[in-house]
Amino acid sequence: MIQNKLLAKNLWDRFKSWLPWPSELTLPPRPGRNGAGRHEFIVIGLGRFGTSLAMSLTAYNHDVLAVDADMKRVQQVAQLLPHVIQLDATKLEALREVGAATFDTGVVCIGTDFEANVLATVSLRKLGVRRVVAKARTVTQQEILLRVGADEVILPEHEAGVRLARRLAAIDFIDYLELSEDQGVVELLAPAALVGRSLKETGMRQRYHLAVIAIRRSDQLIVSPRAEEEIRSDDILVVLGRISDVEKLR
């Protein structure tokens, strides 16, 4: 289908039939144009982070157009990604020609050239991309990118460090998914003080402002457990709320 569009004047016609992150980055789910749960992403900058992001989004069956100004880099990842083009994303018209404005989300992953990062972010915003996410290396860069129009700015190294520190410090945490700053879903071993008590008796909502959305018990998964459900030894609680509150629960 894509091959039939190669002669079209607008380069976007070459790519429009494709792919679908996160997230998350976690990009939040919303109705996609290509069917339920399917979205279109343009990922700018194919360093390790950008390439990994594009590959992961593609693996989740989303439509992804991967872009980099360096032809050598484009050639290197061409075997890993189905749709990759060489393009200077700091140029508004170049992005317009590939139909960047029609993508659901634009992610700018340029790490070494901050000026190019800002220009690409501004260009996506000018084109009316519905959601623009940018990568920053410092808090100052993050502030600047937010000011020039990014909807969200991530600091991958900082966030990875925070997640690792939480996992190392909170030994009862089995895993957790951060939904926003200090909000998330946490899997943890049931604290000994709660064993033998029902969820209602623990006062989890009133005392800790937490919701137990599931309990893993051996090979059984209890989803939306009843208030009368008694917590047993070795239960794994799946809890929604502020991670700082979960730490107090421990």
BAFI-3210 file (N, C-alpha, C; in Angstrom, 3 decimals, decimal comma, padded with zeros to 6 digits):
// residues 250
n [1|2|3|4|5|6|7|8|9|10|11|12|13|14|15|16|17|18|19|20|21|22|23|24|25|26|27|28|29|30|31|32|33|34|35|36|37|38|39|40|41|42|43|44|45|46|47|48|49|50|51|52|53|54|55|56|57|58|59|60|61|62|63|64|65|66|67|68|69|70|71|72|73|74|75|76|77|78|79|80|81|82|83|84|85|86|87|88|89|90|91|92|93|94|95|96|97|98|99|100|101|102|103|104|105|106|107|108|109|110|111|112|113|114|115|116|117|118|119|120|121|122|123|124|125|126|127|128|129|130|131|132|133|134|135|136|137|138|139|140|141|142|143|144|145|146|147|148|149|150|151|152|153|154|155|156|157|158|159|160|161|162|163|164|165|166|167|168|169|170|171|172|173|174|175|176|177|178|179|180|181|182|183|184|185|186|187|188|189|190|191|192|193|194|195|196|197|198|199|200|201|202|203|204|205|206|207|208|209|210|211|212|213|214|215|216|217|218|219|220|221|222|223|224|225|226|227|228|229|230|231|232|233|234|235|236|237|238|239|240|241|242|243|244|245|246|247|248|249|250]
n.u [000,829|001,923|003,860|002,389|002,048|004,319|004,802|003,398|002,892|003,043|005,044|004,008|001,996|003,348|003,715|001,437|-000,149|000,820|001,834|002,069|004,041|003,360|002,962|002,199|007,226|005,737|002,923|-000,370|-003,285|-005,591|-008,366|-007,439|-006,602|-006,336|-007,802|-008,983|-006,983|-004,703|-002,087|-000,396|002,946|005,589|008,966|011,732|015,139|017,500|019,166|020,375|018,239|016,039|015,887|015,344|012,861|011,299|011,411|010,129|007,542|006,747|006,783|004,602|002,647|002,029|001,876|004,799|006,913|010,215|012,810|015,834|018,562|020,975|022,225|023,793|023,157|020,470|020,647|021,816|019,798|017,833|017,314|016,116|013,811|010,665|009,958|011,830|013,364|015,646|015,959|015,918|014,794|014,632|013,720|010,833|009,314|010,242|009,284|006,599|006,239|006,390|004,076|003,903|002,137|-000,139|000,251|-000,447|001,187|004,251|007,627|010,515|013,739|016,314|019,489|022,146|022,374|021,077|019,904|018,856|017,025|015,193|014,292|013,077|011,052|009,539|008,767|007,100|005,052|004,140|003,095|000,885|000,768|-000,807|000,139|003,149|006,176|009,241|012,751|015,027|018,215|018,914|017,492|017,170|017,074|014,716|012,831|013,004|012,118|009,497|008,498|008,640|006,706|006,417|004,428|005,092|008,073|010,778|013,310|015,337|017,649|017,658|015,101|015,333|017,267|015,886|013,853|015,384|016,579|014,332|013,536|015,734|015,754|013,222|012,658|010,543|008,997|007,893|007,518|006,853|004,757|005,114|002,821|002,507|004,107|005,175|002,906|001,431|001,253|001,769|003,358|003,562|004,814|002,525|002,360|003,367|001,820|-000,705|-001,647|-004,148|-006,190|-009,113|-009,550|-011,163|-010,866|-008,228|-008,258|-007,226|-007,861|-008,830|-006,810|-004,370|-004,865|-004,946|-005,661|-006,447|-006,161|-005,892|-005,092|-002,458|-002,302|-000,575|-001,051|-003,275|-005,213|-006,785|-008,992|-010,088|-010,712|-013,043|-014,228|-014,315|-012,366|-009,819|-006,492|-003,721|-000,811|002,094|000,656|000,515|000,104|-001,521|-001,351|-002,840|-001,945|-000,309|003,165|004,743|002,920|002,527|005,008|004,853|002,961|004,440]
n.v [-001,200|001,200|001,416|002,114|004,772|006,181|007,953|010,165|013,679|014,898|014,028|012,926|011,218|008,928|007,734|007,602|005,382|003,855|002,663|002,433|003,162|004,074|006,965|006,286|006,418|006,874|007,503|008,716|006,714|007,228|007,695|006,522|007,439|005,401|003,256|001,564|002,371|002,693|004,688|007,531|008,385|010,731|010,518|012,272|012,395|010,042|008,800|006,629|006,674|007,731|005,846|003,487|004,190|004,539|001,941|000,512|001,625|000,869|-001,894|-002,133|-001,922|000,597|003,430|004,694|007,263|007,643|009,975|011,574|013,873|013,007|011,147|008,844|007,767|007,233|005,227|003,262|002,487|001,658|-001,020|-001,739|-000,318|000,214|002,565|005,106|008,237|010,631|013,830|017,322|018,378|020,858|022,599|024,125|023,821|021,424|019,571|020,048|019,075|016,313|015,844|016,248|017,554|016,025|013,948|012,209|012,500|014,129|013,441|014,748|013,842|014,780|014,976|016,050|018,524|021,267|023,574|022,704|020,927|022,665|024,163|022,163|021,369|023,748|023,967|021,719|022,450|024,789|023,691|022,506|020,007|017,664|016,730|017,387|016,114|016,415|015,740|016,394|017,369|018,661|020,388|023,084|023,123|021,705|023,529|025,579|024,282|023,694|026,266|027,070|025,619|022,802|020,056|018,201|017,425|015,309|013,948|011,636|010,342|011,384|010,568|007,804|007,372|008,153|006,219|003,894|004,394|004,377|001,725|000,417|001,414|000,845|-002,038|-003,774|-003,258|-004,690|-004,021|-001,019|001,372|004,506|007,042|009,777|012,670|011,395|009,810|006,656|003,120|000,512|-002,536|-004,510|-006,486|-007,723|-005,862|-007,023|-006,108|-005,844|-008,304|-010,790|-009,050|-007,437|-005,594|-003,417|-003,136|-002,350|000,307|001,501|003,390|005,618|006,187|006,114|007,008|005,344|002,979|-000,378|-002,147|-004,659|-008,043|-010,243|-013,611|-016,344|-018,226|-016,878|-014,059|-011,454|-009,186|-005,859|-006,216|-007,148|-005,181|-006,745|-008,596|-010,596|-009,971|-011,959|-013,783|-013,401|-012,363|-010,294|-006,976|-004,798|-001,538|001,663|005,050|007,782|007,457|008,123|007,822|005,091|004,281|005,106|003,318|000,968]
n.w [000,000|000,819|-001,137|-003,376|-003,118|-003,586|-005,651|-005,085|-004,586|-002,079|000,589|002,840|002,061|001,543|003,924|005,459|005,821|007,856|011,046|014,987|022,572|025,853|026,058|028,829|028,366|028,664|027,569|027,566|026,881|024,195|021,915|018,744|015,323|013,567|014,381|017,365|020,102|018,550|017,362|015,811|015,537|015,337|015,529|016,393|015,999|016,320|018,266|020,894|022,728|021,208|019,116|020,535|021,634|019,271|018,214|020,241|020,249|017,692|018,035|019,666|017,868|016,840|014,592|013,301|012,339|011,888|012,297|011,325|011,078|010,182|007,643|007,737|010,214|009,798|007,879|009,446|011,217|009,575|009,132|011,421|011,846|010,249|008,873|008,110|007,691|006,276|007,449|008,076|010,899|012,038|010,264|009,279|006,907|005,868|007,697|007,313|004,730|005,029|006,279|009,060|010,724|010,860|012,582|015,651|017,904|018,541|019,152|020,373|020,343|020,354|021,586|021,848|020,549|021,605|020,594|018,137|019,155|020,430|018,204|016,638|018,354|018,560|015,887|015,508|017,232|015,978|013,666|014,605|015,853|017,901|020,395|021,927|022,850|024,491|024,882|027,482|028,877|031,171|034,017|033,491|030,665|030,439|031,482|029,577|027,217|027,914|028,029|025,363|024,179|024,445|025,459|027,318|029,032|029,287|031,425|030,899|032,126|034,721|035,622|035,412|037,347|039,670|039,741|040,048|042,531|044,187|043,921|045,011|047,596|048,604|049,582|049,765|047,617|044,695|042,067|040,164|038,521|037,327|037,104|037,134|038,566|041,534|041,636|041,176|040,253|042,401|043,144|045,942|048,664|051,037|053,956|057,194|059,321|058,274|057,660|057,992|058,383|057,052|053,975|054,466|057,221|057,418|056,778|054,510|052,488|053,951|055,874|054,491|051,960|049,725|047,119|046,827|044,044|043,073|044,031|044,154|044,575|045,075|042,237|041,588|040,599|042,040|041,085|041,663|044,524|047,139|049,891|052,115|051,742|053,020|053,939|053,245|054,359|052,392|050,282|047,386|047,014|044,789|044,377|044,071|044,019|045,759|045,612|047,763|049,849|049,768|050,614|053,255|054,160|054,168]
ca.u [000,000|002,834|004,548|001,514|002,005|005,658|004,825|002,577|003,667|003,274|005,718|003,181|001,233|004,157|003,803|000,209|-000,825|001,469|002,291|001,647|004,777|003,918|002,587|003,004|006,916|004,395|001,982|-001,693|-004,089|-006,759|-008,798|-006,521|-007,243|-006,207|-008,447|-008,913|-005,685|-003,605|-001,744|000,675|004,012|006,799|010,062|012,815|016,396|017,642|020,222|019,953|016,919|015,041|015,758|014,656|011,470|010,642|011,281|009,127|006,226|006,454|006,483|003,252|001,739|001,686|002,480|005,935|007,842|011,455|013,476|017,125|019,234|022,205|021,918|024,487|022,362|019,247|021,003|022,117|018,575|016,852|016,979|015,409|012,534|010,075|009,771|012,870|013,779|016,623|015,230|016,318|013,548|014,622|013,117|009,383|008,773|010,595|008,307|005,292|006,199|006,140|002,787|004,082|000,976|-001,218|000,573|-001,046|002,203|005,624|008,582|011,824|014,735|017,643|020,139|023,416|022,230|019,885|019,261|018,053|015,929|014,214|013,706|012,179|009,888|008,751|008,191|005,966|003,973|003,598|002,331|-000,361|000,786|-001,669|000,914|004,586|006,989|010,655|013,742|015,990|019,332|018,999|016,253|017,082|016,565|013,312|012,047|012,979|011,282|008,104|008,134|008,494|005,524|006,313|003,404|005,756|009,523|011,313|014,748|015,466|018,661|017,188|013,961|015,829|017,944|014,874|013,191|016,317|016,730|013,126|013,543|016,774|015,413|011,967|012,919|009,288|008,379|008,238|007,606|005,881|004,584|004,892|001,838|002,847|005,061|004,823|001,677|001,717|000,721|002,872|003,205|004,405|004,443|001,624|003,055|002,966|000,805|-002,017|-002,026|-005,237|-007,213|-009,781|-009,185|-011,930|-010,282|-006,924|-008,454|-006,244|-008,283|-008,962|-005,561|-003,218|-005,320|-004,517|-006,679|-005,945|-006,914|-005,791|-004,249|-001,889|-002,215|-000,057|-001,327|-004,580|-005,244|-008,090|-009,136|-011,090|-011,116|-014,098|-013,764|-014,234|-011,274|-008,805|-005,122|-003,022|000,651|002,649|-000,118|001,132|-000,920|-001,342|-001,912|-002,851|-001,912|000,973|004,223|005,168|001,973|002,813|006,197|004,389|002,288|005,477]
ca.v [000,000|002,344|001,515|002,746|006,214|006,742|009,012|011,288|014,900|015,134|012,871|012,304|010,130|007,709|007,151|007,751|004,111|003,078|002,288|002,977|003,984|004,416|006,540|006,355|007,751|006,848|008,369|008,256|006,222|007,973|007,120|006,765|007,589|004,175|002,175|001,684|002,181|002,815|006,102|007,868|009,135|011,104|010,536|013,066|012,160|008,596|008,307|005,402|006,861|007,865|004,567|002,572|004,629|004,233|000,486|000,051|002,037|000,005|-003,222|-002,062|-001,809|001,984|003,948|005,529|007,798|007,987|011,036|012,056|014,702|012,324|010,040|007,653|007,193|006,707|003,953|002,292|001,982|001,303|-002,433|-001,930|000,393|000,115|003,855|006,025|009,165|011,671|015,097|018,345|018,704|022,253|023,372|023,978|023,338|020,014|018,822|020,195|018,236|014,916|015,767|016,125|018,113|015,042|012,927|012,408|012,907|014,315|013,295|015,272|013,107|015,300|015,121|016,778|019,869|021,800|024,533|021,912|020,400|023,741|024,504|021,077|021,449|024,909|023,674|020,808|023,223|025,674|022,887|022,087|018,627|017,694|016,535|017,489|015,675|016,662|015,195|017,384|016,799|019,375|021,029|024,353|022,793|021,321|024,755|026,293|023,536|023,892|027,631|027,260|024,938|021,360|019,664|017,406|017,315|014,239|013,877|010,175|009,904|011,747|009,733|006,445|007,373|008,202|004,915|002,918|004,690|003,918|000,264|-000,031|001,821|000,220|-003,441|-004,517|-002,975|-005,657|-003,222|000,066|002,153|005,904|007,649|011,199|012,937|010,789|009,037|005,458|001,824|-000,178|-003,910|-004,712|-007,566|-007,267|-005,635|-007,974|-005,488|-005,917|-009,707|-011,227|-008,007|-007,177|-004,300|-002,395|-002,958|-001,668|001,747|001,894|004,631|006,734|006,503|006,259|007,547|004,372|002,034|-001,691|-002,458|-006,094|-008,833|-011,457|-014,638|-017,526|-018,101|-016,234|-012,601|-010,945|-007,820|-005,079|-007,033|-006,634|-004,579|-007,808|-009,512|-010,628|-010,013|-013,139|-013,761|-013,585|-011,668|-009,137|-005,951|-003,852|-000,355|002,907|006,244|008,466|006,538|008,500|007,227|003,643|004,134|005,212|002,059|000,004]
ca.w [000,000|000,864|-002,422|-004,346|-002,874|-003,725|-006,644|-004,634|-004,408|-000,657|001,158|003,870|001,460|001,563|005,253|006,224|006,070|008,893|012,397|016,265|022,980|026,481|027,075|029,290|028,607|029,023|026,895|027,938|025,773|023,758|020,649|017,639|014,027|012,792|015,103|018,813|020,725|017,606|017,202|014,871|016,197|014,616|016,496|015,807|016,696|016,428|019,144|021,569|023,318|020,154|018,407|021,442|021,698|018,003|018,106|021,206|019,749|016,551|018,568|020,218|016,722|016,525|013,361|013,694|011,353|012,581|011,535|011,815|010,083|009,784|006,739|008,206|011,299|009,175|007,250|010,499|011,871|008,544|009,264|012,686|011,816|008,911|008,209|008,562|006,639|006,606|007,395|009,032|011,594|012,488|009,166|009,327|005,640|005,713|008,494|006,679|003,539|005,397|006,947|010,510|011,420|010,956|013,572|016,970|018,879|018,088|020,245|019,984|021,139|020,036|022,879|021,894|019,985|022,249|019,687|017,212|019,965|020,601|016,910|016,235|019,240|018,131|014,570|015,706|017,834|014,943|012,713|015,240|016,358|019,077|021,621|021,672|023,977|024,197|025,806|027,964|029,640|032,441|034,451|032,766|029,341|030,599|031,652|028,296|026,279|028,317|027,691|023,912|023,663|024,669|026,427|028,352|028,835|030,119|031,672|031,039|033,079|036,061|035,984|035,617|038,640|040,729|039,791|040,605|043,954|044,876|043,951|045,929|048,956|049,019|049,270|049,684|046,329|043,661|040,850|040,166|037,293|037,675|036,212|037,117|039,639|042,812|041,545|040,416|040,639|043,064|043,616|047,123|049,570|052,086|055,228|058,240|060,176|057,625|057,460|058,856|058,437|055,776|053,393|055,179|058,555|057,328|056,594|053,501|051,802|054,883|056,571|053,599|050,667|048,720|046,662|046,422|042,833|042,809|044,936|043,578|045,613|044,366|040,808|041,450|040,575|042,476|040,571|042,402|045,678|047,996|051,152|053,120|051,404|054,070|053,449|053,724|054,303|051,044|049,259|046,738|046,824|043,693|045,031|043,301|044,854|045,819|045,997|049,124|050,776|049,795|051,450|054,643|054,445|054,489]
c.u [000,865|003,500|003,697|001,492|003,337|005,730|003,993|003,442|003,981|003,868|004,891|002,392|002,017|003,995|002,467|-000,443|-000,227|001,031|001,771|002,544|004,348|004,091|003,141|002,634|005,563|003,421|000,565|-002,506|-005,239|-007,159|-007,868|-007,256|-007,256|-006,862|-008,213|-007,506|-004,495|-003,351|-000,592|001,669|005,073|007,885|011,261|014,085|016,558|018,934|019,714|018,540|015,839|014,808|015,001|013,174|010,711|010,421|010,197|007,724|005,802|006,069|005,090|002,212|001,205|002,402|003,579|006,731|009,067|012,279|014,826|017,793|020,464|021,867|022,588|023,698|021,074|019,517|021,255|020,854|017,518|016,427|016,163|014,014|011,961|009,995|010,732|013,238|014,825|015,932|015,785|015,052|013,530|013,972|011,624|008,826|009,083|009,621|006,922|005,148|005,941|004,853|002,880|002,856|-000,129|-000,943|-000,083|-000,043|003,558|006,554|009,956|012,875|016,151|018,352|021,337|023,309|020,949|019,160|018,358|016,843|014,813|013,517|012,726|010,906|008,963|008,060|006,992|004,777|003,328|002,726|001,035|-000,410|000,090|-000,914|002,389|005,337|008,452|011,535|014,715|017,083|019,454|017,643|016,072|016,554|015,085|012,417|011,912|012,034|009,802|007,628|007,911|007,388|005,419|005,228|004,020|007,236|010,049|012,820|015,062|016,464|018,233|016,079|014,381|016,524|016,965|014,195|014,095|016,469|015,523|013,117|014,580|016,409|014,178|012,037|011,648|008,564|008,828|008,412|006,668|005,895|004,253|003,956|002,050|003,785|004,507|003,463|001,974|000,966|001,902|002,458|004,122|003,900|003,559|002,390|002,503|001,837|-000,593|-002,531|-003,091|-006,347|-007,854|-009,334|-009,911|-011,307|-008,944|-007,080|-007,519|-006,606|-008,274|-007,628|-004,416|-003,574|-004,874|-005,675|-006,001|-006,777|-006,822|-004,913|-003,768|-001,646|-001,844|-000,295|-002,649|-004,429|-006,649|-008,177|-010,282|-011,604|-012,177|-013,509|-013,580|-013,087|-010,178|-007,411|-004,394|-001,505|001,101|001,762|000,723|000,016|-000,549|-002,100|-001,787|-002,854|-000,557|002,040|004,734|004,225|002,173|004,028|005,835|003,699|003,291|005,934]
c.v [001,252|002,546|002,231|004,260|006,906|007,893|010,215|012,509|015,149|013,895|012,184|011,131|008,828|006,964|007,035|006,432|003,308|003,228|002,950|002,795|003,411|004,631|007,657|007,810|007,676|007,854|007,866|007,787|007,148|007,423|007,495|006,879|006,294|002,988|002,325|001,409|002,349|004,286|006,281|008,786|009,530|011,284|011,184|012,891|010,693|008,183|007,047|005,523|006,911|006,570|003,553|002,910|004,240|002,731|-000,045|000,415|001,180|-001,393|-003,274|-001,795|-000,403|002,396|004,942|005,963|008,275|008,915|011,378|012,859|014,015|011,098|008,745|006,967|006,583|005,335|002,869|001,680|001,533|-000,159|-002,711|-001,335|000,381|001,434|004,885|006,950|010,133|013,010|016,051|018,865|020,112|023,144|023,080|023,360|021,869|019,137|018,895|019,242|016,767|014,766|015,624|016,593|017,091|013,943|013,262|013,021|013,062|014,234|013,731|014,670|013,565|015,621|016,045|018,220|020,484|022,808|023,803|021,322|021,438|024,057|023,425|021,101|022,582|024,627|022,741|021,546|024,143|024,926|022,350|020,634|018,618|017,530|016,525|017,138|015,868|016,042|016,305|016,675|017,446|019,994|022,366|024,133|022,429|022,555|025,514|025,598|023,656|025,285|027,827|026,383|023,446|021,076|018,912|017,326|016,271|014,391|012,404|009,733|010,199|010,808|008,288|006,330|007,368|006,845|003,861|003,131|004,186|002,392|-000,267|000,257|001,099|-001,262|-004,270|-004,262|-004,048|-004,942|-002,040|000,782|003,567|006,522|009,143|011,418|012,433|010,087|007,786|004,237|001,006|-001,608|-004,085|-005,890|-007,003|-007,073|-006,564|-007,419|-005,591|-007,343|-010,110|-010,209|-007,840|-005,819|-003,167|-002,092|-002,230|-000,159|002,316|003,232|005,822|007,156|006,835|006,832|006,654|003,453|000,735|-002,142|-003,933|-006,737|-010,057|-012,455|-015,958|-017,327|-017,395|-014,721|-012,154|-009,477|-007,127|-005,863|-006,342|-006,075|-005,633|-008,775|-009,427|-010,766|-011,185|-012,946|-014,095|-013,035|-010,545|-008,148|-005,058|-002,592|000,867|004,089|006,918|007,487|006,855|007,924|005,713|003,387|004,255|003,926|000,997|000,193]
c.w [000,000|-000,482|-003,465|-004,214|-003,126|-004,709|-006,222|-004,371|-002,942|-000,032|002,237|003,318|001,447|002,885|005,978|006,583|007,204|010,335|013,694|017,484|025,086|027,622|028,098|029,883|029,102|028,714|027,149|026,741|025,445|022,405|019,509|016,321|013,251|013,486|016,584|019,326|019,808|017,310|016,218|015,563|015,181|015,672|015,829|016,639|017,003|017,120|019,832|022,125|022,234|019,403|019,258|021,538|020,439|017,836|019,040|020,750|018,569|017,026|019,172|019,131|016,508|015,238|013,735|012,469|012,123|011,700|012,163|010,702|009,502|008,931|007,190|009,303|010,757|008,562|008,294|011,104|010,865|008,630|010,529|012,671|010,398|008,159|008,787|007,405|007,181|006,408|008,434|009,714|012,170|011,448|009,092|008,047|005,410|006,491|007,871|005,493|003,862|006,200|008,447|011,282|011,631|011,975|014,907|017,943|018,201|019,286|019,746|020,914|020,832|021,342|022,908|021,409|020,535|021,366|018,692|017,919|020,089|019,279|016,440|017,071|018,825|016,799|014,694|016,297|016,808|013,943|013,312|015,664|017,713|020,390|021,270|022,952|023,595|025,275|026,202|028,746|031,011|032,769|033,725|031,352|029,407|030,687|030,330|027,315|026,628|027,922|026,192|023,316|023,853|025,706|027,596|028,018|029,801|030,270|031,935|032,095|034,510|036,516|036,216|036,971|039,801|040,872|040,429|042,112|044,737|044,985|044,936|047,386|049,483|048,697|049,187|048,367|045,341|042,338|041,005|038,830|037,692|036,651|036,073|038,281|040,973|042,807|040,740|040,906|041,166|043,418|044,818|047,936|050,680|053,395|056,316|059,100|059,591|057,490|058,482|058,991|057,065|055,258|054,115|056,531|058,512|057,212|055,548|052,832|052,759|055,481|055,623|052,224|049,505|048,360|046,248|045,223|042,457|043,874|044,171|044,701|044,949|042,874|040,542|041,451|040,920|042,068|041,295|043,607|046,528|049,289|052,231|052,853|052,464|053,464|054,081|053,633|052,878|049,938|048,665|046,432|045,644|044,093|044,121|044,255|044,797|046,311|047,394|050,175|050,884|050,684|052,927|055,074|054,835|055,924]
res [m|i|q|n|k|l|l|a|k|n|l|w|d|r|f|k|s|w|l|p|w|p|s|e|l|t|l|p|p|r|p|g|r|n|g|a|g|r|h|e|f|i|v|i|g|l|g|r|f|g|t|s|l|a|m|s|l|t|a|y|n|h|d|v|l|a|v|d|a|d|m|k|r|v|q|q|v|a|q|l|l|p|h|v|i|q|l|d|a|t|k|l|e|a|l|r|e|v|g|a|a|t|f|d|t|g|v|v|c|i|g|t|d|f|e|a|n|v|l|a|t|v|s|l|r|k|l|g|v|r|r|v|v|a|k|a|r|t|v|t|q|q|e|i|l|l|r|v|g|a|d|e|v|i|l|p|e|h|e|a|g|v|r|l|a|r|r|l|a|a|i|d|f|i|d|y|l|e|l|s|e|d|q|g|v|v|e|l|l|a|p|a|a|l|v|g|r|s|l|k|e|t|g|m|r|q|r|y|h|l|a|v|i|a|i|r|r|s|d|q|l|i|v|s|p|r|a|e|e|e|i|r|s|d|d|i|l|v|v|l|g|r|i|s|d|v|e|k|l|r]
***
